[in-house]
Amino acid sequence: MTSITSAKILILATDGYERSELHVPLEKLREKGAEVKIASLKKEPIKSWDDKNWGDTVDVDLTLDEVSASGFDALVIPGGQINPDILRADEKAVQVVRDFVASGKVVAAVCHGPWLLVEADALRGRKATSYQSIRTDVKNAGAKWVDETVVADQGIITSRNPGDLDAFVAKIVEEVEEGRHDRRAA
């Protein structure tokens, strides 16, 4: 079991992430004592999408080539329409998700973020939620889609939208502190 105060958490994002869906987990997990790093396609600042326009930027700590699931306790995938759509088309990003899923470590995705879980075939036979507009994608990936604030199935956490972020972060903390999750293959 890992205390959140000693946890290492990776946020996977690129340009077009929903601002609150990256910043709220980043800030709240750091406030709880976790070490949080941001990984992306390139090691340069990435720009948020905020209220129908480009927003601020955040620095990137690691490129995908530098990421190893063994160095972290959890993976967080923010949504926004642009961010996960770009990442799910990148084989390295999808492999990072697969590696975290295979490791039994916590994997958390919010809003459109579950698109990466779909691409990594991580939802088959699991209960999950997402932003309403990708519900059919999640179902077609073999998940039992439910309209709930936050859903956890064997350490894979999904949430619907920015309004669910407090519950999303609380569930990340809970699942990280439970430790590694022995998962059946999706």
N, C-alpha and C positions, 0 to 999 in steps of 0.2 A: 504494500500500500504506500502511496505517495502523498505526503502532505502538500496542499496547494502552495504552501510557503517555500517549498523546495522544488516545485514542478517546473519543467521546461516545456513551453507551449509554442507551437509554430502556427503562424497565420499564413495561409497561402492566398495570394491575391495579385492582381495586376491592374492596369488602368481600367477605370470604370467600375470599381467596387463601390457599393452603396456606403456612403461615408459613415453613417451611424453603425452599420453592421461590422465595420472593422474597428472603429474608434472605441465603441462601448466595450466590446470584449477585451481589446488591448488595454484600455485604462482600468477597467474593473479587475481584470486578472492580475495586472501589475499591482494594483492597490492591495490585493490579497496576498502579495508576496511572490507570485509566480514570475519567472523569467520568460518574457515573451519576445520572440523574434519574428520578423516578417521575411518571407521568401517570395520571390517572383521570377519572371522569365529573364530579367536583366537586373544588374545591381545598380539601378538608378531610381530616383524617386518615382513613385506611382501616383496617379491623379485619381481623386474620388469623383463620383457622380453624386451630386447633392441637389435635391429639389429642382429637377429638370434642367440642370446645368452642371458644367464641370466645377468641381470644388477644390479643396486644398490638396496638398500632396503629403505623402508619408515616405520616410526613407526605407529602403530595402536593406536588410541585413545579410541575406544569403541569396544566391542564385539556386535554381533547381539542381544544378550539378553539385552543389555543396551540401545538399540536404540528405540526411540519413535518418530514417525513422528511429534508429537505435539511440539517437541523441536527444529525443524528445518524449514527453509523456502524453502529448495530445496534439491533434491537428484541428485547426479551426478554419472554415471556409466561409467567408462572407459572401453575400449575394450582390444584388444589382443585376441587371440584365446583361451588361457588357462583360463584366469580370468573369463569371463562370463560363460564359459562352466562348470567350477567348481561351481560357484555360482548358476546357474540355476538348479543344481541338489540338492541344499540345501533348504529345505522347509522354514527355517527361513529367508534366504536371499530373497526368492520369496515373502514371507509375508511382509517383509519390503517394497518391491516395491509396492505390492498391497495396503499397508497402505498409502504410499505417494500418489499413484494415487487416492485412495478414498478420501483423505483429500483435494484434489484440489490444492495441492502444486506443484511447478515445479518439473518435473522429466526429466532429461537430460541423454541421452545415446549416445555414439559415437562408431563407427566402428562395432565391434562384440557385444558391450554392449546391443543393442536392443534384443539380445537373452533373456535377463532377462525380457524385456517387453513382449516378445512373451510368455514366460513361465507364466507370471503373467496375461495373457490375457488382456493387456492394449492397444493393437493396433487395435483391431477390429473396423472397420469403420473409422479409422483415416488415415490421410496422414502421411507418414514416409519415412525415408531413412536409409541407413546402408551401411556397407562394402558390396561390390558387391557380394561376395561369399555367403552371407546369405539373399540375396534378396528374394529367393523363400520361405525361412522360414518366412520372414516378410509378404510376400503376403499370404502365407497359414494361417497366424494368422489373416487374415482379413483386413490387412492394404492396402492402395493404395500406393504402393512403387513408389518413384520418385528419379531420379538421380540429386539431388540438394545438394549444400554445407551444408545447414542447413535447417531443417523443424521444424516448431512449429505448433502444433494442440492442442488448448486448454491447453497450458502450458506443453505439452509433447514435448520435443525437441529431435530430432535425427540428427546425422551428420555422414558423411561417413568414414573419415580417418584422420590421423594426419595433413594432409595438410589443413584441414578445422577448426583447433582448434581456430584460432582467431575469426572466425565467430561464432563458437560454444559458446565460452565464452561470446562474445558480446550478443548473444541471451539469454544466461542464465541471464545475468545482466538485460536485458530488461524485460524478463518474471518475474523475481523476483520482480522487481520494479512495475510491473503491479499488483502484489498481487495474492491472491487466485483465482483460476480458477474454475468456476462452470462447471463441466463436466457432460456430459451425460454418462451413463454407457457404457462401451465398449462392 
